[in-house]
Amino acid sequence: MECIVHFEVVHPDGPKSLRGLLFIDDGAVPDESQLIGMFKDMGFDVRLDDREKLIFKPVNPASAFSEIRITGYDDGSGKSGEDHDLKSIVGNLLPRKTTGL
């Protein structure tokens, strides 16, 4: 299914709102590697900096932007940008904690 990712690229002269497109399985949310790949295809070489706030920083500190913030996504179900959706993405990006016996 198609997933439109809404994000802001923060430049010295202010943020710019953009969108990207990912293809994901039904009921799934984008994971870290898919998001980084999408940004790379768009010319942004980034790394995940803050998993909870979904903030990506440029790999090269001399880049023309300081960060990228994901603001929401739309999977076509009509629930664009809800906090529940962002929490699902965050849950996918956070490392899994093992439960010990």
Backbone torsions as a table, in degrees:
resi	resn	phi	psi	omega
1	MET	NA	153.4	178.2
2	GLU	-80.3	143.6	176.5
3	CYS	-134.8	118.7	177.5
4	ILE	-92.5	122.2	-179.1
5	VAL	-100.0	122.0	177.8
6	HIS	-96.8	131.9	-179.0
7	PHE	-151.9	163.5	176.6
8	GLU	-117.1	133.3	173.1
9	VAL	-101.4	120.2	-176.1
10	VAL	-91.4	113.9	176.8
11	HIS	-106.2	164.1	177.8
12	PRO	-57.3	-31.2	-179.3
13	ASP	-92.7	11.3	175.8
14	GLY	124.5	166.2	-179.2
15	PRO	-77.2	151.5	176.4
16	LYS	-126.6	124.7	-179.6
17	SER	-82.9	130.8	179.7
18	LEU	-136.5	172.5	176.3
19	ARG	-136.3	150.2	175.0
20	GLY	-131.1	163.9	-177.7
21	LEU	-122.6	132.3	175.4
22	LEU	-127.3	152.9	172.5
23	PHE	-111.4	119.1	-177.3
24	ILE	-129.0	165.4	177.0
25	ASP	-69.5	151.8	177.3
26	ASP	-55.9	133.3	177.9
27	GLY	80.2	-4.3	-179.3
28	ALA	-93.1	164.9	173.0
29	VAL	-120.9	154.5	-179.4
30	PRO	-60.8	142.8	175.8
31	ASP	-103.7	176.5	-174.6
32	GLU	-56.7	-47.1	-177.0
33	SER	-66.4	-35.6	177.6
34	GLN	-65.8	-42.8	-179.9
35	LEU	-66.0	-45.0	179.4
36	ILE	-63.2	-40.7	177.1
37	GLY	-62.9	-41.7	178.1
38	MET	-61.6	-46.2	179.4
39	PHE	-62.8	-40.5	179.6
40	LYS	-62.4	-41.9	177.6
41	ASP	-61.4	-26.9	-179.7
42	MET	-90.5	1.1	177.9
43	GLY	94.3	10.8	178.3
44	PHE	-108.7	109.8	178.1
45	ASP	-90.8	103.3	-172.1
46	VAL	-128.4	168.4	172.2
47	ARG	-133.2	152.0	178.2
48	LEU	-73.0	125.3	-177.7
49	ASP	-105.1	-41.4	-177.3
50	ASP	-133.4	106.4	-176.6
51	ARG	-66.5	-37.3	-176.8
52	GLU	-71.0	-38.9	-177.9
53	LYS	-96.4	0.0	-179.6
54	LEU	53.9	55.7	179.0
55	ILE	-111.1	130.2	178.4
56	PHE	-113.0	138.7	179.3
57	LYS	-112.9	152.1	178.4
58	PRO	-67.7	144.6	176.2
59	VAL	-68.3	-39.8	178.7
60	ASN	-93.8	115.0	-177.7
61	PRO	-63.1	-16.1	179.8
62	ALA	-87.8	9.7	-179.7
63	SER	-63.1	160.0	-177.8
64	ALA	-77.4	-3.9	178.9
65	PHE	-128.5	156.6	-177.1
66	SER	-100.3	-27.7	177.8
67	GLU	-167.9	165.0	173.6
68	ILE	-124.8	130.7	179.3
69	ARG	-118.2	125.6	175.0
70	ILE	-78.1	128.8	-177.4
71	THR	-106.9	-14.6	178.9
72	GLY	167.1	175.9	173.7
73	TYR	-150.6	158.7	-176.1
74	ASP	-129.5	116.8	-179.9
75	ASP	-100.4	12.8	178.1
76	GLY	88.8	-1.7	-178.3
77	SER	-86.8	-1.2	178.6
78	GLY	87.5	6.6	-179.2
79	LYS	-112.7	59.3	-175.4
80	SER	-70.6	126.3	170.0
81	GLY	72.0	18.2	178.9
82	GLU	-71.4	149.9	178.8
83	ASP	-57.2	-35.2	179.2
84	HIS	-59.1	-41.4	179.7
85	ASP	-65.2	-44.4	178.8
86	LEU	-64.6	-36.9	177.5
87	LYS	-64.1	-34.4	177.1
88	SER	-64.6	-42.2	178.4
89	ILE	-63.5	-46.2	-179.9
90	VAL	-59.7	-43.7	178.9
91	GLY	-60.4	-33.5	177.8
92	ASN	-72.2	-31.7	-176.7
93	LEU	-84.0	-28.0	-178.5
94	LEU	-69.2	141.4	178.0
95	PRO	-65.2	144.5	179.9
96	ARG	-73.7	133.9	177.3
97	LYS	-93.6	132.6	178.7
98	THR	-85.4	142.4	177.7
99	THR	-100.0	121.4	-178.9
100	GLY	-84.5	161.4	177.7
101	LEU	-93.6	NA	NA
